[in-house]
Amino acid sequence: MSDLPFTLDQLRILKAIAAEGSFKRAADSLYVSQPAVSLQVQNLERQLDVPLFDRGGRRAQLTEAGHLLLSYGEKILTLCQETCRAIEDLQNLQGGTLIVGASQTTGTYLLPRMIGLFRQRYPDVAVQLQVHSTRRTSWSVANGQVDLAIIGGEVPAELQETLEIIPYAEDELALILPVFHPLSKIGTIQKEDLYKLQFIALDSQSTIRKVIDQVLTRCGIDTRRLRVEMELNSIEAIKNAVQSGLGASFVSISAIEKELQMGVLHRAPIDEVVVKRGLSVIVNPHRYRSKAAEAFSREILPEFTSHLLQPPTVVPSVISAETLKTASSHITGS
């Protein structure tokens, strides 16, 4: 190892500078002094005999060689983390880390309950939850930065042969109204009633918005006639707006359990229309799979499928590595 022209600490520093955009902010994030960071970069450039940063501008910009080293450096650091976690696994869940990813709605309303149950059973395992878009979450799983994830959108086409995609459950998207709305006094509303409502929706490019439009169209509802009066960027904002009487909306059942129990929102069934979206579990079969990830898949995922969500046609009682592989092969046609 002594003949390598870089150290792991130097790779960490390079990654921090690229992420933070400056030597000072990188030093702060690593809890070291700026001169120490600058010295490490100078030593690294001397050992490699190439400049890694263009120092002319206000922001630290990587050179072509810097980008190349960063690309390989991130892979090296990820493998080092996997190695440490594999060694920690020898302690049989008496330590270690579980990193779970999720898209926005599942990460906000479903995963915290899952993680809470997991922590009750395995209090010595550190758990991290990363909530991002479906696309970013999929790439995190592919790159080995996340053990497994639950997503509500489609995996990017370029990753569908890399990742194992397992149908997990169907999440119902309910129509919610203010409790004092005239239609909240009716047991079931008709399709035509939707055209009379003022809707509050997520951005038109959001995954959930697209799913809702697709399902409504399949049910014979002309989404172009729906009056979207307001677009908001969070489910919490939408719930508060509906509760305040500003309109109606479609939201995940998992996001409104508390409000329905408190009686501050009304869930309005629609005659012959049920809006659902599929949730999937994704893993990378080519990365190390920790005992913590196996325990989460084996014990936690089936329990929440059974009690909190509407399951798909076939849901395995235990989601093992072999089950994931079989399901993925069926989906991808491989």
LOKOLGU-415013 format. One record per residue (C-alpha): residue number from 1; x, y, z. Coordinates in pm, 1 decimal, padded with zeros to 6 digits. Example, Ala and Ser with C-alpha at 12.3 -4.5 7.8 and 13.67 -1.06 7.14 Angstrom:
<lumses>
<num=1 | xx=01230.0 | yy=-00450.0 | zz=00780.0>
<num=2 | xx=01367.0 | yy=-00106.0 | zz=00714.0>
</lumses>
This chain:
<lumses>
<num=1 | xx=00000.0 | yy=00000.0 | zz=00000.0>
<num=2 | xx=00295.3 | yy=00233.7 | zz=00056.9>
<num=3 | xx=00348.4 | yy=00281.1 | zz=-00315.3>
<num=4 | xx=00001.9 | yy=00430.6 | zz=-00371.1>
<num=5 | xx=00019.9 | yy=00803.8 | zz=-00452.0>
<num=6 | xx=-00280.0 | yy=00887.7 | zz=-00229.9>
<num=7 | xx=-00430.6 | yy=00804.5 | zz=00107.6>
<num=8 | xx=-00790.9 | yy=00751.7 | zz=00214.5>
<num=9 | xx=-00777.1 | yy=01079.8 | zz=00407.3>
<num=10 | xx=-00673.1 | yy=01261.7 | zz=00090.8>
<num=11 | xx=-00963.8 | yy=01104.7 | zz=-00099.3>
<num=12 | xx=-01203.8 | yy=01215.4 | zz=00175.6>
<num=13 | xx=-01066.4 | yy=01568.9 | zz=00153.5>
<num=14 | xx=-01098.2 | yy=01571.7 | zz=-00225.5>
<num=15 | xx=-01459.6 | yy=01453.3 | zz=-00198.1>
<num=16 | xx=-01539.2 | yy=01716.2 | zz=00067.0>
<num=17 | xx=-01393.3 | yy=02001.9 | zz=-00139.2>
<num=18 | xx=-01589.9 | yy=01891.0 | zz=-00445.8>
<num=19 | xx=-01909.0 | yy=01873.6 | zz=-00240.9>
<num=20 | xx=-01863.3 | yy=02198.9 | zz=-00047.9>
<num=21 | xx=-01711.6 | yy=02405.8 | zz=-00328.0>
<num=22 | xx=-01432.5 | yy=02557.2 | zz=-00119.1>
<num=23 | xx=-01132.4 | yy=02453.4 | zz=00088.4>
<num=24 | xx=-01260.9 | yy=02639.4 | zz=00395.0>
<num=25 | xx=-01606.0 | yy=02479.7 | zz=00397.2>
<num=26 | xx=-01450.1 | yy=02139.9 | zz=00334.4>
<num=27 | xx=-01218.4 | yy=02192.4 | zz=00631.2>
<num=28 | xx=-01514.5 | yy=02290.9 | zz=00849.8>
<num=29 | xx=-01712.6 | yy=01981.3 | zz=00745.0>
<num=30 | xx=-01415.9 | yy=01756.9 | zz=00829.8>
<num=31 | xx=-01337.6 | yy=01941.1 | zz=01155.1>
<num=32 | xx=-00979.8 | yy=02020.3 | zz=01052.7>
<num=33 | xx=-00800.6 | yy=02344.8 | zz=00975.8>
<num=34 | xx=-00796.9 | yy=02498.4 | zz=00629.1>
<num=35 | xx=-00413.2 | yy=02495.0 | zz=00614.3>
<num=36 | xx=-00422.8 | yy=02119.3 | zz=00683.0>
<num=37 | xx=-00663.0 | yy=02068.5 | zz=00392.5>
<num=38 | xx=-00453.7 | yy=02284.3 | zz=00159.6>
<num=39 | xx=-00137.2 | yy=02095.7 | zz=00257.1>
<num=40 | xx=-00298.8 | yy=01758.1 | zz=00187.5>
<num=41 | xx=-00414.0 | yy=01874.1 | zz=-00156.4>
<num=42 | xx=-00068.8 | yy=02010.6 | zz=-00237.7>
<num=43 | xx=00092.0 | yy=01681.1 | zz=-00133.3>
<num=44 | xx=-00161.2 | yy=01486.9 | zz=-00339.1>
<num=45 | xx=-00100.1 | yy=01698.1 | zz=-00649.6>
<num=46 | xx=00276.5 | yy=01660.1 | zz=-00605.0>
<num=47 | xx=00247.8 | yy=01281.6 | zz=-00564.6>
<num=48 | xx=00027.5 | yy=01251.8 | zz=-00874.6>
<num=49 | xx=00216.6 | yy=01519.7 | zz=-01065.9>
<num=50 | xx=-00106.4 | yy=01677.0 | zz=-01196.6>
<num=51 | xx=-00315.7 | yy=01976.1 | zz=-01083.9>
<num=52 | xx=-00650.4 | yy=01870.4 | zz=-00933.5>
<num=53 | xx=-00812.8 | yy=02215.4 | zz=-00896.5>
<num=54 | xx=-00838.8 | yy=02531.3 | zz=-01104.4>
<num=55 | xx=-00761.0 | yy=02797.1 | zz=-00849.5>
<num=56 | xx=-00849.1 | yy=03101.7 | zz=-01058.8>
<num=57 | xx=-01214.9 | yy=03137.2 | zz=-00958.9>
<num=58 | xx=-01390.5 | yy=03194.5 | zz=-00627.5>
<num=59 | xx=-01521.8 | yy=02836.9 | zz=-00617.7>
<num=60 | xx=-01287.5 | yy=02536.5 | zz=-00613.7>
<num=61 | xx=-01327.5 | yy=02373.9 | zz=-00954.1>
<num=62 | xx=-01193.2 | yy=02027.9 | zz=-01030.9>
<num=63 | xx=-00970.0 | yy=01979.2 | zz=-01332.6>
<num=64 | xx=-01022.3 | yy=01682.3 | zz=-01564.6>
<num=65 | xx=-00771.5 | yy=01485.0 | zz=-01355.3>
<num=66 | xx=-00956.0 | yy=01593.8 | zz=-01040.2>
<num=67 | xx=-01287.5 | yy=01464.9 | zz=-01173.2>
<num=68 | xx=-01125.6 | yy=01135.0 | zz=-01268.2>
<num=69 | xx=-00969.0 | yy=01088.7 | zz=-00925.3>
<num=70 | xx=-01294.5 | yy=01185.5 | zz=-00753.9>
<num=71 | xx=-01487.9 | yy=00928.8 | zz=-00956.2>
<num=72 | xx=-01256.0 | yy=00645.1 | zz=-00855.5>
<num=73 | xx=-01210.9 | yy=00785.7 | zz=-00504.9>
<num=74 | xx=-01583.7 | yy=00768.3 | zz=-00430.8>
<num=75 | xx=-01586.6 | yy=00401.7 | zz=-00535.7>
<num=76 | xx=-01285.7 | yy=00329.0 | zz=-00315.3>
<num=77 | xx=-01442.5 | yy=00499.8 | zz=-00012.7>
<num=78 | xx=-01771.6 | yy=00316.0 | zz=-00068.7>
<num=79 | xx=-01590.3 | yy=-00018.5 | zz=-00077.0>
<num=80 | xx=-01404.6 | yy=00073.9 | zz=00241.3>
<num=81 | xx=-01736.2 | yy=00147.4 | zz=00412.1>
<num=82 | xx=-01876.9 | yy=-00185.9 | zz=00291.9>
<num=83 | xx=-01570.2 | yy=-00362.8 | zz=00429.5>
<num=84 | xx=-01614.3 | yy=-00203.1 | zz=00770.5>
<num=85 | xx=-01982.0 | yy=-00293.2 | zz=00776.8>
<num=86 | xx=-01908.3 | yy=-00653.7 | zz=00678.1>
<num=87 | xx=-01666.4 | yy=-00681.0 | zz=00969.3>
<num=88 | xx=-01921.6 | yy=-00523.0 | zz=01203.2>
<num=89 | xx=-02170.0 | yy=-00787.8 | zz=01092.9>
<num=90 | xx=-01955.1 | yy=-01051.2 | zz=01259.9>
<num=91 | xx=-02098.6 | yy=-00920.4 | zz=01586.4>
<num=92 | xx=-02438.9 | yy=-01059.8 | zz=01481.7>
<num=93 | xx=-02646.3 | yy=-00738.8 | zz=01489.6>
<num=94 | xx=-02481.6 | yy=-00615.7 | zz=01810.2>
<num=95 | xx=-02370.5 | yy=-00311.5 | zz=01613.3>
<num=96 | xx=-02334.1 | yy=-00196.9 | zz=01256.3>
<num=97 | xx=-02538.3 | yy=00036.2 | zz=01038.3>
<num=98 | xx=-02851.4 | yy=00007.3 | zz=00826.0>
<num=99 | xx=-02905.2 | yy=00271.1 | zz=00556.5>
<num=100 | xx=-03258.1 | yy=00285.3 | zz=00414.0>
<num=101 | xx=-03371.8 | yy=00505.7 | zz=00127.5>
<num=102 | xx=-03717.8 | yy=00623.8 | zz=00030.6>
<num=103 | xx=-03900.4 | yy=00857.8 | zz=-00201.4>
<num=104 | xx=-04073.2 | yy=01156.8 | zz=-00045.5>
<num=105 | xx=-04411.6 | yy=01030.3 | zz=00075.4>
<num=106 | xx=-04298.8 | yy=00686.6 | zz=00193.9>
<num=107 | xx=-03991.9 | yy=00839.0 | zz=00356.6>
<num=108 | xx=-04195.7 | yy=01096.3 | zz=00543.9>
<num=109 | xx=-04491.2 | yy=00888.4 | zz=00662.8>
<num=110 | xx=-04413.4 | yy=00516.0 | zz=00636.9>
<num=111 | xx=-04041.4 | yy=00458.6 | zz=00691.3>
<num=112 | xx=-04016.4 | yy=00628.3 | zz=01033.8>
<num=113 | xx=-04264.5 | yy=00373.5 | zz=01173.1>
<num=114 | xx=-04075.1 | yy=00087.0 | zz=01012.0>
<num=115 | xx=-03745.8 | yy=00210.6 | zz=01150.2>
<num=116 | xx=-03902.5 | yy=00258.3 | zz=01494.1>
<num=117 | xx=-04005.7 | yy=-00107.0 | zz=01504.6>
<num=118 | xx=-03664.5 | yy=-00219.3 | zz=01378.2>
<num=119 | xx=-03490.3 | yy=-00013.9 | zz=01647.6>
<num=120 | xx=-03704.9 | yy=-00176.9 | zz=01917.4>
<num=121 | xx=-03579.0 | yy=-00517.5 | zz=01807.6>
<num=122 | xx=-03220.3 | yy=-00418.7 | zz=01728.1>
<num=123 | xx=-03133.2 | yy=-00115.4 | zz=01944.8>
<num=124 | xx=-02758.9 | yy=-00152.5 | zz=01883.5>
<num=125 | xx=-02787.1 | yy=-00105.3 | zz=01507.0>
<num=126 | xx=-02748.8 | yy=00254.0 | zz=01389.1>
<num=127 | xx=-03012.9 | yy=00338.8 | zz=01127.6>
<num=128 | xx=-02993.7 | yy=00614.6 | zz=00866.9>
<num=129 | xx=-03289.3 | yy=00723.4 | zz=00651.8>
<num=130 | xx=-03224.9 | yy=00909.5 | zz=00327.2>
<num=131 | xx=-03531.7 | yy=01069.9 | zz=00167.8>
<num=132 | xx=-03491.9 | yy=01190.7 | zz=-00190.4>
<num=133 | xx=-03658.9 | yy=01164.0 | zz=-00528.5>
<num=134 | xx=-03710.3 | yy=00816.8 | zz=-00676.1>
<num=135 | xx=-03434.7 | yy=00878.9 | zz=-00929.0>
<num=136 | xx=-03176.5 | yy=00993.4 | zz=-00675.7>
<num=137 | xx=-03272.7 | yy=00713.2 | zz=-00434.9>
<num=138 | xx=-03232.6 | yy=00453.4 | zz=-00710.9>
<num=139 | xx=-02883.7 | yy=00579.3 | zz=-00790.5>
<num=140 | xx=-02790.5 | yy=00570.1 | zz=-00420.3>
<num=141 | xx=-02890.2 | yy=00203.0 | zz=-00406.1>
<num=142 | xx=-02701.9 | yy=00131.6 | zz=-00728.5>
<num=143 | xx=-02387.2 | yy=00301.7 | zz=-00596.0>
<num=144 | xx=-02396.6 | yy=00109.9 | zz=-00267.2>
<num=145 | xx=-02468.8 | yy=00419.6 | zz=-00058.1>
<num=146 | xx=-02807.0 | yy=00277.1 | zz=00051.6>
<num=147 | xx=-02880.6 | yy=-00084.4 | zz=00152.8>
<num=148 | xx=-03238.8 | yy=-00093.2 | zz=00029.2>
<num=149 | xx=-03514.8 | yy=00152.0 | zz=-00052.6>
<num=150 | xx=-03891.0 | yy=00175.8 | zz=-00084.7>
<num=151 | xx=-04001.9 | yy=00389.6 | zz=-00376.7>
<num=152 | xx=-04329.6 | yy=00493.7 | zz=-00534.2>
<num=153 | xx=-04205.6 | yy=00585.0 | zz=-00879.7>
<num=154 | xx=-04028.6 | yy=00409.7 | zz=-01165.0>
<num=155 | xx=-03662.8 | yy=00315.6 | zz=-01143.5>
<num=156 | xx=-03461.1 | yy=00497.7 | zz=-01413.2>
<num=157 | xx=-03440.5 | yy=00286.8 | zz=-01728.8>
<num=158 | xx=-03061.0 | yy=00274.9 | zz=-01716.5>
<num=159 | xx=-03073.2 | yy=00106.6 | zz=-01371.9>
<num=160 | xx=-03351.0 | yy=-00145.7 | zz=-01424.7>
<num=161 | xx=-03111.0 | yy=-00425.6 | zz=-01516.4>
<num=162 | xx=-02871.0 | yy=-00335.2 | zz=-01235.0>
<num=163 | xx=-03120.3 | yy=-00324.3 | zz=-00947.1>
<num=164 | xx=-03360.0 | yy=-00586.6 | zz=-00819.9>
<num=165 | xx=-03711.2 | yy=-00440.5 | zz=-00818.7>
<num=166 | xx=-03968.1 | yy=-00615.4 | zz=-00600.4>
<num=167 | xx=-04338.3 | yy=-00520.2 | zz=-00599.9>
<num=168 | xx=-04411.6 | yy=-00448.9 | zz=-00234.0>
<num=169 | xx=-04759.3 | yy=-00304.7 | zz=-00184.0>
<num=170 | xx=-05025.7 | yy=-00077.4 | zz=-00328.8>
<num=171 | xx=-05062.4 | yy=00262.4 | zz=-00166.3>
<num=172 | xx=-05411.4 | yy=00409.3 | zz=-00197.7>
<num=173 | xx=-05432.5 | yy=00778.0 | zz=-00281.9>
<num=174 | xx=-05747.9 | yy=00910.9 | zz=-00119.4>
<num=175 | xx=-05955.9 | yy=01213.1 | zz=-00212.7>
<num=176 | xx=-05967.2 | yy=01446.4 | zz=00088.5>
<num=177 | xx=-06207.9 | yy=01733.6 | zz=00150.7>
<num=178 | xx=-06257.0 | yy=01991.6 | zz=00425.6>
<num=179 | xx=-06487.8 | yy=01844.2 | zz=00689.6>
<num=180 | xx=-06737.2 | yy=02127.6 | zz=00632.4>
<num=181 | xx=-06753.1 | yy=02080.4 | zz=00253.7>
<num=182 | xx=-07107.4 | yy=01992.4 | zz=00130.4>
<num=183 | xx=-06980.5 | yy=01672.3 | zz=-00036.5>
<num=184 | xx=-06832.4 | yy=01552.0 | zz=00293.4>
<num=185 | xx=-07189.2 | yy=01480.0 | zz=00408.3>
<num=186 | xx=-07240.2 | yy=01235.2 | zz=00121.0>
<num=187 | xx=-07133.4 | yy=00870.3 | zz=00161.0>
<num=188 | xx=-06990.3 | yy=00826.8 | zz=-00189.7>
<num=189 | xx=-06939.4 | yy=01097.0 | zz=-00451.2>
<num=190 | xx=-06976.1 | yy=01049.3 | zz=-00826.9>
<num=191 | xx=-06716.7 | yy=01100.8 | zz=-01096.8>
<num=192 | xx=-06896.8 | yy=01411.0 | zz=-01222.3>
<num=193 | xx=-06859.0 | yy=01568.5 | zz=-00877.2>
<num=194 | xx=-06483.1 | yy=01587.6 | zz=-00931.0>
<num=195 | xx=-06529.7 | yy=01851.1 | zz=-01201.0>
<num=196 | xx=-06703.2 | yy=02077.2 | zz=-00948.1>
<num=197 | xx=-06415.4 | yy=02075.9 | zz=-00700.9>
<num=198 | xx=-06122.8 | yy=02311.2 | zz=-00670.5>
<num=199 | xx=-05805.6 | yy=02101.8 | zz=-00643.7>
<num=200 | xx=-05480.0 | yy=02155.6 | zz=-00461.4>
<num=201 | xx=-05203.8 | yy=01945.4 | zz=-00615.5>
<num=202 | xx=-04834.5 | yy=01876.4 | zz=-00618.2>
<num=203 | xx=-04624.9 | yy=02005.2 | zz=-00906.8>
<num=204 | xx=-04729.4 | yy=01859.9 | zz=-01242.3>
<num=205 | xx=-04388.7 | yy=01689.8 | zz=-01278.0>
<num=206 | xx=-04412.3 | yy=01500.6 | zz=-00946.6>
<num=207 | xx=-04439.6 | yy=01121.9 | zz=-00956.5>
<num=208 | xx=-04758.0 | yy=01105.1 | zz=-00747.2>
<num=209 | xx=-04931.3 | yy=01369.2 | zz=-00960.6>
<num=210 | xx=-04855.4 | yy=01168.7 | zz=-01275.9>
<num=211 | xx=-04984.7 | yy=00844.7 | zz=-01117.7>
<num=212 | xx=-05309.3 | yy=01012.4 | zz=-01011.9>
<num=213 | xx=-05367.9 | yy=01151.6 | zz=-01360.1>
<num=214 | xx=-05299.7 | yy=00812.8 | zz=-01520.1>
<num=215 | xx=-05538.1 | yy=00624.5 | zz=-01289.8>
<num=216 | xx=-05815.0 | yy=00882.8 | zz=-01322.4>
<num=217 | xx=-05782.0 | yy=00870.9 | zz=-01700.2>
<num=218 | xx=-05812.3 | yy=00490.6 | zz=-01695.1>
<num=219 | xx=-06130.2 | yy=00530.7 | zz=-01488.3>
<num=220 | xx=-06287.2 | yy=00750.9 | zz=-01754.3>
<num=221 | xx=-06219.7 | yy=01085.2 | zz=-01588.0>
<num=222 | xx=-06098.9 | yy=01372.6 | zz=-01805.9>
<num=223 | xx=-05812.3 | yy=01518.2 | zz=-01599.1>
<num=224 | xx=-05806.7 | yy=01826.5 | zz=-01824.4>
<num=225 | xx=-06143.8 | yy=01924.5 | zz=-01677.2>
<num=226 | xx=-06019.0 | yy=01908.9 | zz=-01318.8>
<num=227 | xx=-05971.8 | yy=02259.8 | zz=-01181.1>
<num=228 | xx=-05627.8 | yy=02277.6 | zz=-01021.3>
<num=229 | xx=-05638.2 | yy=02612.1 | zz=-00842.1>
<num=230 | xx=-05316.0 | yy=02577.1 | zz=-00645.8>
<num=231 | xx=-04989.8 | yy=02381.1 | zz=-00664.9>
<num=232 | xx=-04784.1 | yy=02324.5 | zz=-00348.8>
<num=233 | xx=-04452.3 | yy=02148.1 | zz=-00300.0>
<num=234 | xx=-04527.3 | yy=01934.7 | zz=00007.6>
<num=235 | xx=-04794.9 | yy=01696.1 | zz=00132.3>
<num=236 | xx=-04808.1 | yy=01874.8 | zz=00469.7>
<num=237 | xx=-04882.6 | yy=02205.3 | zz=00297.1>
<num=238 | xx=-05156.3 | yy=02039.0 | zz=00091.2>
<num=239 | xx=-05317.5 | yy=01882.1 | zz=00399.4>
<num=240 | xx=-05316.7 | yy=02216.5 | zz=00581.3>
<num=241 | xx=-05464.2 | yy=02392.0 | zz=00277.6>
<num=242 | xx=-05747.5 | yy=02136.8 | zz=00247.7>
<num=243 | xx=-05812.7 | yy=02153.3 | zz=00619.9>
<num=244 | xx=-05842.2 | yy=02531.9 | zz=00587.0>
<num=245 | xx=-06106.5 | yy=02496.4 | zz=00316.0>
<num=246 | xx=-05896.4 | yy=02599.2 | zz=00016.2>
<num=247 | xx=-05982.7 | yy=02294.2 | zz=-00193.9>
<num=248 | xx=-05966.1 | yy=01916.5 | zz=-00235.3>
<num=249 | xx=-05669.9 | yy=01689.6 | zz=-00305.4>
<num=250 | xx=-05548.6 | yy=01333.3 | zz=-00353.7>
<num=251 | xx=-05296.1 | yy=01218.4 | zz=-00092.0>
<num=252 | xx=-05156.9 | yy=00888.0 | zz=00029.0>
<num=253 | xx=-05359.0 | yy=00709.3 | zz=00296.9>
<num=254 | xx=-05038.8 | yy=00675.4 | zz=00499.8>
<num=255 | xx=-05013.3 | yy=01056.4 | zz=00513.4>
<num=256 | xx=-05356.8 | yy=01124.9 | zz=00661.7>
<num=257 | xx=-05409.3 | yy=00857.6 | zz=00927.9>
<num=258 | xx=-05368.8 | yy=01106.7 | zz=01213.4>
<num=259 | xx=-05595.4 | yy=01367.3 | zz=01053.5>
<num=260 | xx=-05869.3 | yy=01111.0 | zz=00987.5>
<num=261 | xx=-05852.7 | yy=00989.4 | zz=01347.2>
<num=262 | xx=-05877.0 | yy=01348.4 | zz=01472.8>
<num=263 | xx=-06164.1 | yy=01424.1 | zz=01234.7>
<num=264 | xx=-06000.6 | yy=01730.9 | zz=01077.9>
<num=265 | xx=-06009.5 | yy=01593.7 | zz=00720.0>
<num=266 | xx=-06277.8 | yy=01401.9 | zz=00532.0>
<num=267 | xx=-06190.4 | yy=01107.4 | zz=00307.7>
<num=268 | xx=-06438.2 | yy=01096.1 | zz=00019.4>
<num=269 | xx=-06486.7 | yy=00760.9 | zz=-00160.7>
<num=270 | xx=-06552.6 | yy=00792.2 | zz=-00534.6>
<num=271 | xx=-06802.1 | yy=00558.1 | zz=-00697.5>
<num=272 | xx=-06619.3 | yy=00294.1 | zz=-00904.8>
<num=273 | xx=-06286.1 | yy=00476.7 | zz=-00874.0>
<num=274 | xx=-05992.9 | yy=00363.3 | zz=-00657.1>
<num=275 | xx=-05664.6 | yy=00548.6 | zz=-00706.1>
<num=276 | xx=-05362.3 | yy=00336.9 | zz=-00616.4>
<num=277 | xx=-04992.9 | yy=00341.3 | zz=-00691.7>
<num=278 | xx=-04746.9 | yy=00055.8 | zz=-00657.3>
<num=279 | xx=-04464.7 | yy=00067.4 | zz=-00405.5>
<num=280 | xx=-04147.7 | yy=-00129.7 | zz=-00475.3>
<num=281 | xx=-03846.6 | yy=-00241.9 | zz=-00275.2>
<num=282 | xx=-03517.3 | yy=-00199.8 | zz=-00457.9>
<num=283 | xx=-03176.5 | yy=-00349.3 | zz=-00374.1>
<num=284 | xx=-02846.2 | yy=-00392.1 | zz=-00553.4>
<num=285 | xx=-02762.1 | yy=-00765.6 | zz=-00574.3>
<num=286 | xx=-02401.0 | yy=-00687.3 | zz=-00664.6>
<num=287 | xx=-02329.6 | yy=-00507.6 | zz=-00336.4>
<num=288 | xx=-02266.3 | yy=-00651.0 | zz=00008.5>
<num=289 | xx=-02594.6 | yy=-00718.8 | zz=00188.2>
<num=290 | xx=-02560.7 | yy=-00670.5 | zz=00562.5>
<num=291 | xx=-02731.0 | yy=-00878.6 | zz=00830.1>
<num=292 | xx=-02917.0 | yy=-00564.3 | zz=00936.8>
<num=293 | xx=-03058.2 | yy=-00523.3 | zz=00584.3>
<num=294 | xx=-03154.5 | yy=-00891.9 | zz=00579.4>
<num=295 | xx=-03331.1 | yy=-00857.0 | zz=00915.0>
<num=296 | xx=-03516.5 | yy=-00545.2 | zz=00800.3>
<num=297 | xx=-03634.6 | yy=-00722.7 | zz=00483.6>
<num=298 | xx=-03724.5 | yy=-01044.3 | zz=00662.9>
<num=299 | xx=-03899.7 | yy=-00902.7 | zz=00969.4>
<num=300 | xx=-04016.1 | yy=-00545.6 | zz=00909.7>
<num=301 | xx=-04127.2 | yy=-00524.8 | zz=00547.1>
<num=302 | xx=-04382.0 | yy=-00811.9 | zz=00561.0>
<num=303 | xx=-04534.0 | yy=-00682.7 | zz=00884.9>
<num=304 | xx=-04614.4 | yy=-00341.7 | zz=00742.1>
<num=305 | xx=-04743.3 | yy=-00489.3 | zz=00418.1>
<num=306 | xx=-04991.0 | yy=-00696.2 | zz=00617.3>
<num=307 | xx=-05120.2 | yy=-00426.1 | zz=00849.8>
<num=308 | xx=-05079.9 | yy=-00081.5 | zz=00695.4>
<num=309 | xx=-05099.1 | yy=-00108.1 | zz=00317.4>
<num=310 | xx=-05314.7 | yy=-00275.3 | zz=00057.8>
<num=311 | xx=-05101.6 | yy=-00566.5 | zz=-00067.0>
<num=312 | xx=-05060.1 | yy=-00654.9 | zz=-00435.0>
<num=313 | xx=-05188.5 | yy=-00983.6 | zz=-00573.9>
<num=314 | xx=-04896.1 | yy=-01182.8 | zz=-00436.9>
<num=315 | xx=-04683.4 | yy=-01067.5 | zz=-00144.5>
<num=316 | xx=-04419.5 | yy=-01304.1 | zz=-00007.8>
<num=317 | xx=-04436.6 | yy=-01350.8 | zz=00369.1>
<num=318 | xx=-04056.9 | yy=-01322.0 | zz=00385.4>
<num=319 | xx=-03863.1 | yy=-01106.2 | zz=00143.1>
<num=320 | xx=-03536.0 | yy=-01296.4 | zz=00125.4>
<num=321 | xx=-03246.7 | yy=-01244.3 | zz=-00110.0>
<num=322 | xx=-03367.7 | yy=-01538.1 | zz=-00321.4>
<num=323 | xx=-03722.0 | yy=-01395.9 | zz=-00334.4>
<num=324 | xx=-03586.5 | yy=-01058.3 | zz=-00442.2>
<num=325 | xx=-03384.8 | yy=-01220.3 | zz=-00719.0>
<num=326 | xx=-03681.1 | yy=-01421.2 | zz=-00847.4>
<num=327 | xx=-03914.9 | yy=-01121.7 | zz=-00843.2>
<num=328 | xx=-03663.1 | yy=-00905.3 | zz=-01020.2>
<num=329 | xx=-03608.6 | yy=-01160.6 | zz=-01294.9>
<num=330 | xx=-03984.1 | yy=-01173.4 | zz=-01354.4>
<num=331 | xx=-04016.0 | yy=-00795.8 | zz=-01374.4>
<num=332 | xx=-03717.1 | yy=-00725.6 | zz=-01593.4>
<num=333 | xx=-03771.6 | yy=-01028.3 | zz=-01811.4>
<num=334 | xx=-03411.4 | yy=-01135.9 | zz=-01759.9>
</lumses>
